Amino acid sequence: MSRSRFRSTALAGAAALAVAGLLASCSGGGSPGAGQDAGDPVHGGTLVYLEHQPPSCLYLPAAGFYPNGGVLNQLTDKLTWQDPKTLKIEPWVAKSWEVNADATEYTFHLRDGVTFSDGSPLDAEAVAANYDVYGLGNKDLKLPVAEFVNNYERSEVVDKDTVKFHFDKPSPGFLQGTSVIGAGLVSKKTISLPYEEQCQLKNVVGSGPFTVANQVIDKEIELVAREDYNWAPPSFAHQGRAYLDRIKIIVTPEDSVRVGALTSGQADYVRYAEPVKSSETFSWSGVL
């Protein structure tokens, strides 16, 4: 596959990822950068991404650190999706919801058939377990409260596909909070682990379009497409398995090495590059 053809594949393949960080320019509504061949999507290929910092703790509420979010956005899904252009909150794992008049009760109706990568169901009990930790924390497990949840009181499992959240004071920002990076959903086994263990990538079991194939701590992460993934946000043009086979994230602290790899075609995307001098010319396509 040619380099330009592969870049088009990578861009189209990311439509299934719903990422806000690592592949933001490649989401469902994205378009190829300058000089790229905008062909039809092609299945297969590995996206090579150079990150200048390694991820730290991967406990979901810590996902605001850019390298953390770049990984967790590939491994986890969320109740809702916020369109970055319209800012509208749209269905994802939750197919619909109701909010009472004073924003103290939120009821979410879940899509059927969504599973975590270990085969366990992403059902109301799993969602409740996640949000009880995000909203209340867990002192015994040393899990802190998530910043995106305020005034949380408790969850209520109505049935296997319906979960209700109760708040002791109005929480009008909660719906948007269900779409942020730190609101990714993990299996009940993962959310029940102590903080130190949830920080480790090997213990993060999500329902997202990719799973972890290999990790060399602080150096490299290789993600592989999940063959049975079929629950991207309904508004996405591409549904089903990701076009890409793999994503390789390589920690490369040196600016010159990242830019050199990009310009030579050894990498497809890099993050963070110092501005070039005005007399120099450089194509910034592929730089995040």
Residue pairs with C-beta under 8 A, 6 or more apart in sequence:
1 9
1 42
1 44
1 45
2 37
3 265
4 35
4 36
4 37
5 37
5 39
5 42
6 42
6 45
6 268
7 32
7 36
7 37
7 268
7 286
8 32
8 36
8 37
8 38
8 39
8 40
8 41
8 42
9 41
9 42
9 43
9 44
9 45
9 243
9 244
10 26
10 45
10 47
10 243
10 244
10 268
10 269
11 25
11 26
11 30
11 31
11 32
11 36
12 40
12 41
12 42
12 238
12 243
13 26
13 41
13 43
13 45
13 47
13 238
13 242
13 243
13 244
14 23
14 26
14 27
14 30
14 47
14 242
14 243
14 244
15 26
15 27
15 28
15 30
15 41
15 232
15 236
15 237
15 238
15 243
16 209
16 229
16 232
16 236
16 238
16 239
16 240
16 241
16 242
16 243
17 23
17 26
17 27
17 73
17 74
17 208
17 209
17 210
17 242
18 27
18 28
18 73
18 77
18 81
18 92
18 232
18 233
18 236
19 26
19 27
19 70
19 73
19 74
20 69
20 73
20 84
20 181
21 66
21 69
21 70
21 73
21 181
22 49
22 69
22 70
22 71
22 73
22 74
22 247
22 249
22 269
22 271
22 288
23 47
23 49
23 73
23 269
24 84
24 288
25 33
25 288
27 84
28 233
28 235
28 236
28 237
28 238
29 85
31 38
32 38
32 285
33 283
33 284
33 285
33 286
34 283
34 285
35 283
35 285
36 285
41 238
41 243
42 243
43 243
43 245
44 243
44 244
44 245
45 243
45 244
45 245
45 246
46 244
46 245
46 246
46 247
46 248
47 244
47 246
47 247
47 248
47 268
47 269
48 248
48 250
48 261
48 266
48 267
48 268
48 269
49 70
49 247
49 248
49 249
49 250
49 267
49 268
49 269
49 270
49 271
50 249
50 250
50 251
50 252
50 257
50 258
50 261
50 262
50 267
50 269
50 270
50 271
51 67
51 70
51 249
51 250
51 251
51 252
51 270
51 271
52 251
52 252
52 253
52 255
52 258
52 270
52 271
52 272
53 66
53 67
53 251
53 253
54 67
54 217
54 218
54 219
54 251
55 65
55 67
55 68
55 70
55 71
55 201
55 221
56 62
56 65
56 67
56 68
56 199
57 68
57 195
57 198
57 199
58 68
58 71
58 72
58 198
58 199
58 200
58 201
58 204
59 143
59 195
59 198
59 199
60 72
60 76
60 130
60 134
60 146
60 182
60 183
60 184
60 186
60 198
61 134
61 144
61 145
61 146
61 147
61 148
61 182
62 68
62 182
62 199
63 69
63 72
63 181
63 182
63 184
64 147
64 181
64 182
66 271
69 181
70 249
70 271
71 201
71 221
71 223
71 249
72 181
72 184
72 204
72 206
73 181
73 184
73 208
74 208
74 209
74 210
74 223
74 247
75 117
75 184
75 204
75 206
75 208
75 210
75 211
75 212
75 223
76 184
76 185
76 186
76 204
76 206
76 207
76 208
77 92
77 93
77 114
77 122
77 184
77 185
77 206
77 207
77 208
77 231
78 92
78 93
78 178
78 179
78 180
78 183
78 184
78 185
79 92
79 93
79 94
79 97
79 108
79 127
79 178
79 179
79 183
79 185
80 89
80 90
80 91
80 92
80 93
80 94
80 97
80 175
80 178
80 179
81 89
81 90
81 91
81 92
81 179
81 233
81 235
82 88
82 89
82 90
82 176
82 179
83 90
83 235
89 175
89 176
89 178
89 179
90 233
90 234
90 235
91 111
91 233
91 234
92 179
92 231
92 232
92 233
93 110
93 111
93 114
93 122
93 127
93 185
93 207
93 231
94 108
94 109
94 110
94 111
94 178
95 109
95 110
95 111
95 234
96 108
96 109
97 106
97 107
97 108
97 109
97 175
98 106
98 107
99 105
99 106
99 107
99 175
100 106
102 170
103 167
103 170
103 171
103 172
103 174
104 151
104 166
104 167
104 168
104 169
104 170
104 171
105 164
105 165
105 166
105 167
106 164
106 165
106 167
106 171
106 174
106 175
107 158
107 162
107 163
107 164
107 165
108 127
108 162
108 163
108 164
108 165
108 178
109 161
109 162
110 122
110 123
110 124
110 127
110 161
110 162
110 163
111 161
111 231
112 161
113 230
113 231
114 121
114 122
114 207
114 231
115 121
115 122
115 207
115 228
116 122
116 126
116 186
116 187
116 205
116 206
116 207
117 205
117 206
117 207
117 208
117 211
117 226
118 187
118 189
118 205
120 126
120 187
120 188
120 189
120 205
121 160
122 185
122 207
123 160
123 161
124 157
124 158
124 159
124 160
124 161
124 162
124 163
125 157
125 160
125 188
126 185
126 187
126 188
127 155
127 163
127 185
128 155
128 156
128 157
128 163
129 188
129 191
129 192
130 185
130 186
130 191
131 149
131 152
131 155
131 163
131 165
132 154
132 155
133 143
133 191
134 145
134 146
134 148
134 149
134 152
134 182
134 183
135 145
135 146
135 149
135 152
135 153
135 155
135 165
136 145
136 152
137 143
137 144
137 145
141 192
141 193
141 194
141 195
142 194
142 195
142 196
143 194
143 195
143 198
144 195
145 152
146 182
146 183
147 182
148 173
148 177
148 180
148 182
148 183
149 171
149 174
149 177
150 167
150 169
150 171
150 173
150 174
151 167
151 168
151 169
151 170
151 171
152 165
152 167
152 168
152 171
153 166
153 167
153 168
154 165
154 166
155 163
155 164
155 165
155 166
156 163
156 164
156 165
156 166
157 163
158 164
165 174
167 174
177 183
184 206
184 208
185 206
185 207
186 204
186 205
186 206
187 205
187 206
189 205
190 198
190 203
190 204
190 205
190 206
191 198
193 203
197 203
198 204
201 212
201 215
201 221
202 212
202 215
204 212
207 231
208 226
208 229
209 225
209 226
209 229
209 232
209 241
209 242
210 223
210 224
210 225
210 226
210 242
210 247
211 223
211 224
211 226
212 221
212 222
212 223
212 224
213 222
213 223
213 224
213 246
214 220
214 221
214 222
215 221
215 222
218 251
219 250
219 251
220 248
220 249
220 250
220 251
221 248
221 249
222 246
222 247
222 248
222 249
223 246
223 247
223 248
223 249
224 245
224 246
225 241
225 242
225 244
225 245
225 246
226 241
226 242
227 241
228 241
229 240
229 241
229 242
230 239
230 240
230 241
232 238
232 239
232 240
250 267
252 258
252 261
252 270
255 272
255 273
255 274
258 267
258 270
258 271
258 272
258 273
259 270
259 273
259 282
261 267
261 270
262 268
262 269
262 270
262 286
262 287
263 282
263 283
267 286
268 286
269 286
269 287
269 288
270 286
270 287
270 288
271 287
271 288
272 288
273 284
273 287
276 282
